[in-house]
C-alpha cells in the first residue's frame, strides 16, 4: 500500500502537469509585471505630456491671477490712503455734475489713465445690486482712476489679457477697451452687471472672496473671465475682471502638440462644460458618450490628476492651479498602437499567448485557484482589522493598536490621550437623505480625521457614527486642541451628496488623558472620554469636552 502511494506521488503525468503549471504561472506573472510596468510607463509619458501643456496654460492664466491681486491690493490701499492730487479731486466735482444724466463719461487724461463710464442715478436706484449711498464713494472713484493708470500700463505687457475692467456697484466702470461711443455705455453696463462673473462676486456667492473663473460669450466672441471682488471695510464696492479670449487658449493648446503627437487637449470649466480644444482642423472636438462622461466626472471629482481607460480612448486629466477647471488629454488606442508602446505591447501579448496555449486547461484552473486564494487571503486580512466603508481601523484593529500604545506609555511614562467622536444628528441624515448619503458622510468625516492626525496616532470607527482616536505622548491640553481642530474641520466642510445636494455636519467630542499603569488602561480612558462626549452632547453638541465639570471649568 505504501509503495502504491509513493508510486502515485511520483506519477510522471503529475510531475509534467506541475512543471507546466509552474511555467504557466511564472510566464503569466512575468508578463503581467511587464504589462503593468509598460502601462505605468505609458501613463507616465501621457501625464508628462499633459503636465507640460498644463504648465504652459497655467503660466498664461497666472498672469491674470497676479494682475487681479495686484489691482485689488492697489485699490484697497488707494481707498485707505487716497492721494490729494487736484486732478483726482476734480473728478469728484465732475461726477456731481453728471451723475443725474442717463449716461456719462469722465475722461481726466486720455493719454495716461482710462475714462470712467457711468449711468445715471435713476438706473442705479432701479437695480437692487447697485447703490451710491456709501460714504467712501469719492475715495472709490479716485482709487479707480489710480488703477486706470496701472491698467493702461499693464495692457502693453506681451502676455496680458485682452481686456481689464473695474466695474463698480455705484453705477460706473472703466475698461482697457472703451465703448465705441458713449451711447453704448448703458447697454454695456447692463450686460456687465447681469453677467455671472460680476454678480458671482457678492458675499453670498463668494464667501472666500477669492479669484473666480467664468466662461461665457461676450460682445466679441467667447471669453474666459477671471474676476475678484473689491472689498473695503466689509463692503463690496465692485469687481475687478480680466478677460482672456478663448481663441488665445485654443492656440496655447495647439502649440503644445508636436508633429508626432496624435492626441487632443480639451479644456473644461468648473461645471465640466467644454471651453475649447486643440483640434488642428475645423473638425469638432471628439465628444464623450453619456456613460463615459459620467465615469470621467466621477474620477475628476475625486482626484486632481489621473488617467482612465474609456473604451478605445486613454484619457488623462489635471486640474489647473490658476484656473477653476480641468485640462484633459485624449489619446486613442489606434494612435497608441502606432507608437513604441504599442509595438512592445503586441510582442508581449503574442509571447504570452504562445505560452498559455500549450497548457490552456491546466493554466486556467491553476491561475484561478492561485489568484482567488491570494485575493481572499489579502481581503480577509484587511477586513479583519479595517472598516470597509471608512477604511479606518475597526474596533478589533483599534484595540490591537491600543495594546501597543498602552505598553509604550507604561515604558516611557508619557501620557496617552483618547478622543471619542460622535456625529450629531446622524440618524436624521439617513432618514432624510438615505443610507447612501450617510455612508458618504461617514467616509468624508473619516478622511478629515485621518488627515488631521500625525503619523504615530491611531484612529478607528468603533460604532455606527462613532470614532475613536488614540494619541501617544499627548497631554490633555494637546489632545483637546487636536479635538477642537477635528471639530472645526468637520463643521466647516460642506459635503456633496448625490443629485447635487450639500450638507454640513457637526460632531461632539470627549477627551481624556493619563499615563498607563496598573490602574489606568485604554478601556478606562475610553470610558472617561465617552462620558465626556455625552456631556458635550447634553451641553448643546458641536463642542469638545475635556473635563467632568462644566464646560467653562479648566480641563482635568
C-alpha positions as semicolon CSV with decimal commas, in nm:
position;residue;x (nm);y (nm);z (nm)
1;X;0,000;0,000;0,000
2;X;0,283;0,239;0,089
3;X;0,465;0,167;-0,238
4;X;0,149;0,232;-0,435
5;X;0,112;0,568;-0,266
6;X;0,474;0,658;-0,337
7;X;0,437;0,548;-0,697
8;X;0,124;0,759;-0,731
9;X;0,303;1,058;-0,580
10;X;0,581;1,038;-0,836
11;X;0,347;0,985;-1,130
12;X;0,520;1,142;-1,437
13;X;0,195;1,293;-1,562
14;X;0,152;1,474;-1,235
15;X;0,513;1,594;-1,244
16;X;0,471;1,715;-1,603
17;X;0,150;1,892;-1,511
18;X;0,324;2,056;-1,216
19;X;0,609;2,167;-1,440
20;X;0,373;2,309;-1,699
21;X;0,174;2,477;-1,424
22;X;0,493;2,633;-1,287
23;X;0,589;2,756;-1,634
24;X;0,240;2,893;-1,691
25;X;0,226;3,077;-1,358
26;X;0,577;3,210;-1,396
27;X;0,517;3,330;-1,750
28;X;0,185;3,484;-1,653
29;X;0,332;3,668;-1,356
30;X;0,627;3,792;-1,558
31;X;0,402;3,902;-1,842
32;X;0,164;4,069;-1,604
33;X;0,450;4,252;-1,436
34;X;0,585;4,372;-1,769
35;X;0,238;4,482;-1,874
36;X;0,192;4,679;-1,554
37;X;0,532;4,838;-1,592
38;X;0,455;4,918;-1,956
39;X;0,115;5,063;-1,872
40;X;0,265;5,273;-1,593
41;X;0,532;5,397;-1,831
42;X;0,270;5,480;-2,095
43;X;0,051;5,657;-1,838
44;X;0,354;5,845;-1,708
45;X;0,450;5,957;-2,059
46;X;0,095;6,079;-2,125
47;X;0,085;6,253;-1,788
48;X;0,422;6,417;-1,854
49;X;0,298;6,550;-2,186
50;X;-0,018;6,676;-2,017
51;X;0,186;6,839;-1,741
52;X;0,381;7,040;-1,997
53;X;0,064;7,164;-2,164
54;X;-0,099;7,241;-1,828
55;X;0,210;7,429;-1,707
56;X;0,219;7,639;-2,021
57;X;-0,151;7,721;-1,987
58;X;-0,112;7,787;-1,616
59;X;0,168;8,035;-1,681
60;X;-0,062;8,223;-1,916
61;X;-0,351;8,227;-1,669
62;X;-0,125;8,303;-1,373
63;X;-0,069;8,643;-1,531
64;X;-0,436;8,717;-1,479
65;X;-0,434;8,597;-1,118
66;X;-0,127;8,806;-1,032
67;X;-0,270;9,112;-1,205
68;X;-0,605;9,076;-1,029
69;X;-0,441;9,052;-0,687
70;X;-0,215;9,346;-0,771
71;X;-0,509;9,559;-0,886
72;X;-0,718;9,476;-0,581
73;X;-0,437;9,545;-0,334
74;X;-0,361;9,872;-0,510
75;X;-0,723;9,989;-0,499
76;X;-0,766;9,891;-0,135
77;X;-0,450;10,085;-0,048
78;X;-0,567;10,383;-0,252
79;X;-0,903;10,384;-0,072
80;X;-0,732;10,357;0,264
81;X;-0,490;10,644;0,194
82;X;-0,628;10,843;-0,103
83;X;-0,399;11,081;-0,292
84;X;-0,475;11,453;-0,280
85;X;-0,392;11,539;-0,641
86;X;-0,602;11,821;-0,787
87;X;-0,690;11,613;-1,091
88;X;-0,838;11,344;-0,869
89;X;-1,033;11,597;-0,668
90;X;-1,171;11,742;-0,990
91;X;-1,320;11,403;-1,069
92;X;-1,543;11,428;-0,767
93;X;-1,669;11,765;-0,887
94;X;-1,725;11,636;-1,242
95;X;-1,920;11,340;-1,107
96;X;-2,153;11,561;-0,906
97;X;-2,244;11,749;-1,225
98;X;-2,308;11,443;-1,450
99;X;-2,450;11,181;-1,213
100;X;-2,810;11,267;-1,300
101;X;-2,755;11,215;-1,674
102;X;-2,868;10,880;-1,827
103;X;-2,508;10,810;-1,923
104;X;-2,184;10,997;-1,883
105;X;-1,808;10,974;-1,928
106;X;-1,536;11,141;-1,723
107;X;-1,207;11,150;-1,913
108;X;-0,941;11,306;-1,692
109;X;-0,632;11,241;-1,904
110;X;-0,685;11,011;-2,202
111;X;-0,312;10,987;-2,262
112;X;-0,245;10,828;-1,924
113;X;-0,550;10,686;-1,748
114;X;-0,877;10,524;-1,850
115;X;-1,209;10,706;-1,870
116;X;-1,486;10,650;-1,620
117;X;-1,807;10,542;-1,797
118;X;-2,126;10,552;-1,596
119;X;-2,504;10,555;-1,580
120;X;-2,741;10,791;-1,404
121;X;-2,888;10,787;-1,054
122;X;-3,222;10,658;-1,184
123;X;-3,058;10,346;-1,329
124;X;-2,876;10,279;-1,001
125;X;-3,191;10,318;-0,790
126;X;-3,381;10,068;-1,007
127;X;-3,124;9,789;-0,974
128;X;-3,115;9,601;-0,638
129;X;-2,744;9,521;-0,669
130;X;-2,637;9,886;-0,710
131;X;-2,607;10,175;-0,465
132;X;-2,448;10,520;-0,445
133;X;-2,539;10,582;-0,083
134;X;-2,196;10,493;0,054
135;X;-1,961;10,728;0,244
136;X;-1,644;10,623;0,057
137;X;-1,779;10,675;-0,297
138;X;-1,538;10,959;-0,371
139;X;-1,244;10,757;-0,245
140;X;-1,352;10,465;-0,464
141;X;-1,365;10,683;-0,778
142;X;-1,022;10,835;-0,718
143;X;-0,885;10,486;-0,644
144;X;-1,039;10,361;-0,969
145;X;-0,863;10,636;-1,161
146;X;-0,534;10,543;-0,999
147;X;-0,589;10,182;-1,107
148;X;-0,673;10,312;-1,454
149;X;-0,314;10,432;-1,481
150;X;-0,186;10,083;-1,396
151;X;-0,433;9,907;-1,627
152;X;-0,326;10,126;-1,914
153;X;0,041;10,048;-1,849
154;X;-0,008;9,672;-1,800
155;X;-0,217;9,638;-2,117
156;X;0,101;9,659;-2,326
157;X;0,253;9,360;-2,148
158;X;0,304;9,079;-2,408
159;X;0,109;8,810;-2,222
160;X;-0,153;9,038;-2,065
161;X;-0,523;8,951;-2,105
162;X;-0,717;9,114;-2,384
163;X;-0,932;9,329;-2,156
164;X;-0,905;9,458;-1,798
165;X;-1,201;9,619;-1,622
166;X;-1,318;9,758;-1,293
167;X;-1,697;9,760;-1,252
168;X;-1,841;9,950;-0,956
169;X;-2,173;9,891;-0,784
170;X;-2,204;10,269;-0,780
171;X;-2,300;10,274;-1,149
172;X;-1,975;10,318;-1,341
173;X;-1,691;10,117;-1,494
174;X;-1,353;10,161;-1,659
175;X;-1,207;9,928;-1,920
176;X;-0,896;9,896;-2,134
177;X;-1,132;9,851;-2,429
178;X;-1,352;10,158;-2,413
179;X;-1,708;10,159;-2,552
180;X;-1,715;10,251;-2,922
181;X;-1,933;10,553;-2,839
182;X;-2,098;10,699;-2,531
183;X;-2,442;10,582;-2,645
184;X;-2,328;10,224;-2,576
185;X;-2,243;10,287;-2,209
186;X;-2,585;10,198;-2,064
187;X;-2,622;9,879;-2,268
188;X;-2,270;9,766;-2,189
189;X;-2,303;9,837;-1,817
190;X;-2,634;9,649;-1,816
191;X;-2,468;9,343;-1,975
192;X;-2,185;9,359;-1,723
193;X;-2,397;9,366;-1,408
194;X;-2,615;9,086;-1,546
195;X;-2,310;8,866;-1,611
196;X;-2,223;8,581;-1,377
197;X;-1,865;8,699;-1,332
198;X;-1,993;9,023;-1,176
199;X;-2,288;8,904;-0,968
200;X;-2,094;8,592;-0,867
201;X;-1,862;8,808;-0,653
202;X;-2,123;8,904;-0,393
203;X;-2,063;8,796;-0,034
204;X;-2,338;8,537;-0,075
205;X;-2,188;8,379;-0,386
206;X;-1,819;8,412;-0,297
207;X;-1,768;8,368;0,077
208;X;-1,391;8,325;0,045
209;X;-1,353;8,647;-0,161
210;X;-1,107;8,473;-0,389
211;X;-1,049;8,478;-0,764
212;X;-1,333;8,314;-0,957
213;X;-1,330;8,199;-1,320
214;X;-1,624;8,210;-1,562
215;X;-1,657;8,104;-1,926
216;X;-1,909;8,299;-2,134
217;X;-1,979;8,457;-2,471
218;X;-1,905;8,829;-2,486
219;X;-1,972;9,103;-2,736
220;X;-1,672;8,995;-2,946
221;X;-1,674;8,618;-2,906
222;X;-1,610;8,356;-2,638
223;X;-1,410;8,455;-2,330
224;X;-1,277;8,315;-2,007
225;X;-1,306;8,581;-1,739
226;X;-1,115;8,593;-1,411
227;X;-1,274;8,823;-1,154
228;X;-1,218;8,919;-0,792
229;X;-1,427;9,135;-0,556
230;X;-1,309;9,471;-0,423
231;X;-1,395;9,495;-0,055
232;X;-1,318;9,779;0,183
233;X;-1,429;9,794;0,546
234;X;-1,656;9,489;0,493
235;X;-1,840;9,643;0,198
236;X;-1,839;9,507;-0,156
237;X;-1,764;9,805;-0,380
238;X;-1,723;9,632;-0,714
239;X;-1,547;9,369;-0,924
240;X;-1,212;9,367;-1,099
241;X;-1,205;9,143;-1,407
242;X;-0,965;9,023;-1,674
243;X;-1,089;8,858;-1,993
244;X;-0,895;8,603;-2,195
245;X;-1,026;8,525;-2,545
246;X;-1,089;8,155;-2,596
247;X;-0,901;8,165;-2,927
248;X;-0,587;8,254;-2,731
249;X;-0,630;7,948;-2,506
250;X;-0,701;7,730;-2,812
251;X;-0,378;7,846;-2,974
252;X;-0,191;7,776;-2,650
253;X;-0,319;7,416;-2,653
254;X;-0,241;7,365;-3,022
255;X;0,112;7,495;-2,969
256;X;0,158;7,222;-2,706
257;X;0,107;6,948;-2,967
258;X;0,411;6,821;-3,155
259;X;0,409;6,696;-3,512
260;X;0,421;6,333;-3,393
261;X;0,159;6,382;-3,126
262;X;-0,178;6,239;-3,227
263;X;-0,351;6,331;-2,903
264;X;-0,601;6,604;-2,834
265;X;-0,639;6,853;-2,548
266;X;-0,975;6,968;-2,417
267;X;-1,025;7,248;-2,162
268;X;-1,335;7,235;-1,940
269;X;-1,468;7,482;-1,684
270;X;-1,571;7,408;-1,325
271;X;-1,911;7,278;-1,441
272;X;-1,741;7,049;-1,693
273;X;-1,852;7,246;-1,995
274;X;-1,616;7,238;-2,292
275;X;-1,438;7,571;-2,341
276;X;-1,203;7,486;-2,626
277;X;-0,998;7,201;-2,774
278;X;-0,670;7,162;-2,961
279;X;-0,814;7,038;-3,291
280;X;-0,574;7,125;-3,571
281;X;-0,852;7,147;-3,825
282;X;-1,209;7,267;-3,848
283;X;-1,350;6,938;-3,716
284;X;-1,539;6,946;-3,388
285;X;-1,359;6,806;-3,081
286;X;-1,430;6,443;-3,001
287;X;-1,720;6,421;-2,756
288;X;-1,767;6,165;-2,480
289;X;-2,065;5,936;-2,460
290;X;-2,303;5,991;-2,171
291;X;-2,168;5,689;-1,982
292;X;-1,804;5,786;-2,041
293;X;-1,876;6,145;-1,940
294;X;-2,034;6,029;-1,614
295;X;-1,740;5,800;-1,534
296;X;-1,492;6,075;-1,613
297;X;-1,683;6,325;-1,399
298;X;-1,671;6,086;-1,103
299;X;-1,297;6,037;-1,142
300;X;-1,220;6,408;-1,183
301;X;-1,431;6,492;-0,877
302;X;-1,218;6,267;-0,654
303;X;-0,867;6,316;-0,797
304;X;-0,688;6,632;-0,912
305;X;-0,483;6,434;-1,162
306;X;-0,503;6,085;-1,308
307;X;-0,586;5,874;-1,609
308;X;-0,867;5,648;-1,721
309;X;-0,948;5,398;-1,995
310;X;-1,271;5,491;-2,171
311;X;-1,341;5,237;-2,442
312;X;-1,074;5,282;-2,708
313;X;-0,951;5,607;-2,551
314;X;-0,688;5,672;-2,289
315;X;-0,783;5,989;-2,103
316;X;-0,553;6,185;-1,872
317;X;-0,665;6,489;-1,674
318;X;-0,517;6,753;-1,448
319;X;-0,675;7,037;-1,256
320;X;-0,511;7,369;-1,333
321;X;-0,360;7,560;-1,042
322;X;-0,464;7,906;-1,158
323;X;-0,794;7,825;-1,325
324;X;-1,115;7,675;-1,189
325;X;-1,129;7,397;-1,446
326;X;-0,961;7,085;-1,578
327;X;-0,738;7,010;-1,877
328;X;-0,795;6,672;-2,043
329;X;-0,571;6,486;-2,288
330;X;-0,727;6,218;-2,511
331;X;-0,519;5,952;-2,681
332;X;-0,688;5,688;-2,895
333;X;-0,598;5,317;-2,894
334;X;-0,504;5,322;-3,262
335;X;-0,263;5,611;-3,200
336;X;-0,111;5,426;-2,906
337;X;-0,057;5,109;-3,110
338;X;0,129;5,304;-3,377
339;X;0,395;5,407;-3,126
340;X;0,672;5,222;-2,947
341;X;0,447;5,132;-2,655
342;X;0,201;4,967;-2,894
343;X;0,471;4,758;-3,063
344;X;0,606;4,633;-2,731
345;X;0,254;4,557;-2,609
346;X;0,180;4,344;-2,917
347;X;0,504;4,148;-2,875
348;X;0,435;4,080;-2,508
349;X;0,079;3,972;-2,586
350;X;0,196;3,726;-2,856
351;X;0,456;3,575;-2,626
352;X;0,200;3,533;-2,354
353;X;-0,044;3,364;-2,593
354;X;0,232;3,130;-2,712
355;X;0,295;3,008;-2,358
356;X;-0,065;2,989;-2,246
357;X;-0,194;2,787;-2,542
358;X;0,042;2,499;-2,451
359;X;-0,138;2,420;-2,125
360;X;-0,463;2,613;-2,151
361;X;-0,685;2,395;-1,935
362;X;-0,439;2,339;-1,652
363;X;-0,332;2,704;-1,670
364;X;-0,690;2,830;-1,629
365;X;-0,751;2,606;-1,326
366;X;-0,424;2,683;-1,151
367;X;-0,437;3,053;-1,228
368;X;-0,791;3,081;-1,091
369;X;-0,703;2,890;-0,775
370;X;-0,386;3,086;-0,703
371;X;-0,544;3,420;-0,778
372;X;-0,859;3,353;-0,576
373;X;-0,663;3,223;-0,278
374;X;-0,426;3,519;-0,288
375;X;-0,704;3,775;-0,314
376;X;-0,909;3,603;-0,048
377;X;-0,615;3,594;0,191
378;X;-0,541;3,964;0,148
379;X;-0,907;4,056;0,163
380;X;-0,967;3,860;0,481
381;X;-0,656;4,001;0,646
382;X;-0,757;4,355;0,563
383;X;-1,124;4,306;0,656
384;X;-1,024;4,157;0,990
385;X;-0,870;4,485;1,105
386;X;-1,040;4,759;0,898
387;X;-1,380;4,909;0,839
388;X;-1,452;4,876;0,463
389;X;-1,660;5,197;0,444
390;X;-1,426;5,446;0,615
391;X;-1,105;5,244;0,560
392;X;-1,008;5,320;0,920
393;X;-0,934;5,051;1,175
394;X;-1,238;4,865;1,304
395;X;-1,295;4,806;1,675
396;X;-1,072;4,499;1,685
397;X;-0,795;4,666;1,488
398;X;-0,808;4,977;1,708
399;X;-0,791;4,776;2,029
400;X;-0,491;4,588;1,888
401;X;-0,313;4,919;1,831
402;X;-0,425;5,040;2,175
403;X;-0,242;4,746;2,339
404;X;0,087;4,850;2,177
405;X;0,040;5,219;2,260
406;X;-0,058;5,139;2,620
407;X;0,255;4,928;2,665
408;X;0,460;5,211;2,520
409;X;0,306;5,459;2,767
410;X;0,386;5,224;3,058
411;X;0,750;5,200;2,949
412;X;0,814;5,569;2,877
413;X;0,584;5,727;3,135
414;X;0,442;5,957;2,867
415;X;0,067;6,028;2,877
416;X;-0,178;5,853;2,647
417;X;-0,482;6,052;2,530
418;X;-0,813;5,930;2,385
419;X;-1,070;6,124;2,183
420;X;-1,422;5,989;2,136
421;X;-1,609;6,143;1,840
422;X;-1,980;6,111;1,766
423;X;-2,160;6,279;1,475
424;X;-2,454;6,498;1,575
425;X;-2,799;6,406;1,442
426;X;-2,657;6,143;1,211
427;X;-2,980;5,943;1,215
428;X;-3,156;6,238;1,052
429;X;-2,912;6,218;0,761
430;X;-3,009;5,856;0,693
431;X;-3,378;5,928;0,739
432;X;-3,381;6,241;0,523
433;X;-3,122;6,167;0,255
434;X;-3,088;5,789;0,258
435;X;-2,819;5,547;0,368
436;X;-2,606;5,621;0,063
437;X;-2,572;5,980;0,182
438;X;-2,499;5,857;0,533
439;X;-2,219;5,636;0,402
440;X;-2,073;5,930;0,214
441;X;-2,081;6,143;0,531
442;X;-1,901;5,871;0,731
443;X;-1,633;5,830;0,465
444;X;-1,589;6,207;0,441
445;X;-1,555;6,252;0,819
446;X;-1,309;5,961;0,834
447;X;-1,085;6,131;0,577
448;X;-1,097;6,458;0,773
449;X;-0,999;6,278;1,095
450;X;-0,721;6,082;0,928
451;X;-0,577;6,391;0,758
452;X;-0,569;6,579;1,091
453;X;-0,371;6,314;1,281
454;X;0,002;6,258;1,297
455;X;0,184;5,951;1,175
456;X;0,206;5,798;1,524
457;X;-0,162;5,849;1,607
458;X;-0,431;5,584;1,559
459;X;-0,795;5,623;1,459
460;X;-1,083;5,381;1,414
461;X;-1,455;5,350;1,373
462;X;-1,594;5,191;1,688
463;X;-1,966;5,228;1,624
464;X;-2,224;5,338;1,369
465;X;-2,133;5,708;1,366
466;X;-1,875;5,695;1,647
467;X;-1,499;5,722;1,604
468;X;-1,209;5,689;1,845
469;X;-0,863;5,847;1,824
470;X;-0,559;5,739;2,029
471;X;-0,279;5,994;2,075
472;X;0,050;5,867;2,220
473;X;0,280;6,112;2,402
474;X;-0,001;6,369;2,413
475;X;-0,121;6,571;2,713
476;X;-0,483;6,653;2,779
477;X;-0,433;7,009;2,654
478;X;-0,272;6,888;2,333
479;X;-0,545;6,631;2,278
480;X;-0,814;6,889;2,343
481;X;-0,654;7,126;2,089
482;X;-0,642;6,846;1,830
483;X;-1,003;6,754;1,905
484;X;-1,104;7,115;1,850
485;X;-0,928;7,115;1,510
486;X;-1,116;6,799;1,414
487;X;-1,446;6,950;1,527
488;X;-1,379;7,273;1,335
489;X;-1,282;7,090;1,016
490;X;-1,595;6,874;1,028
491;X;-1,819;7,175;1,086
492;X;-1,651;7,387;0,817
493;X;-1,652;7,135;0,534
494;X;-1,953;7,117;0,305
495;X;-2,029;6,760;0,197
496;X;-2,151;6,694;-0,156
497;X;-2,437;6,445;-0,164
498;X;-2,589;6,267;-0,464
499;X;-2,805;6,473;-0,700
500;X;-2,606;6,789;-0,630
501;X;-2,724;6,829;-0,270
502;X;-2,491;6,954;0,002
503;X;-2,483;6,901;0,377
504;X;-2,286;7,027;0,674
505;X;-2,226;6,805;0,976
506;X;-2,115;6,873;1,330
507;X;-1,967;6,643;1,591
508;X;-1,939;6,620;1,968
509;X;-1,608;6,510;2,116
510;X;-1,491;6,384;2,452
511;X;-1,123;6,385;2,558
512;X;-0,933;6,201;2,832
513;X;-0,565;6,156;2,911
514;X;-0,342;5,973;3,154
515;X;-0,027;5,767;3,200
516;X;-0,089;5,394;3,157
517;X;-0,027;5,193;3,472
518;X;-0,193;4,916;3,671
519;X;-0,494;5,139;3,744
520;X;-0,516;5,323;3,414
521;X;-0,555;5,147;3,081
522;X;-0,705;5,220;2,741
523;X;-1,052;5,089;2,831
524;X;-1,066;5,325;3,127
525;X;-0,952;5,626;2,925
526;X;-1,202;5,543;2,654
527;X;-1,483;5,517;2,909
528;X;-1,392;5,860;3,052
529;X;-1,375;6,013;2,705
530;X;-1,711;5,855;2,620
531;X;-1,874;6,004;2,930
532;X;-1,735;6,346;2,840
533;X;-1,862;6,304;2,487
534;X;-2,217;6,265;2,616
535;X;-2,161;6,565;2,845
536;X;-2,074;6,761;2,528
537;X;-2,394;6,640;2,363
538;X;-2,604;6,737;2,662
539;X;-2,439;7,082;2,657
540;X;-2,559;7,158;2,305
541;X;-2,346;6,942;2,070
542;X;-2,077;7,064;1,826
543;X;-1,823;7,109;2,104
544;X;-1,530;6,944;2,281
545;X;-1,549;6,836;2,642
546;X;-1,225;6,752;2,821
547;X;-1,348;6,780;3,179
548;X;-1,602;6,615;3,405
549;X;-1,704;6,960;3,528
550;X;-1,887;7,241;3,347
551;X;-1,756;7,341;3,006
552;X;-1,618;7,669;3,138
553;X;-1,410;7,493;3,405
554;X;-1,043;7,413;3,336
555;X;-0,975;7,066;3,196
556;X;-0,859;6,797;3,438
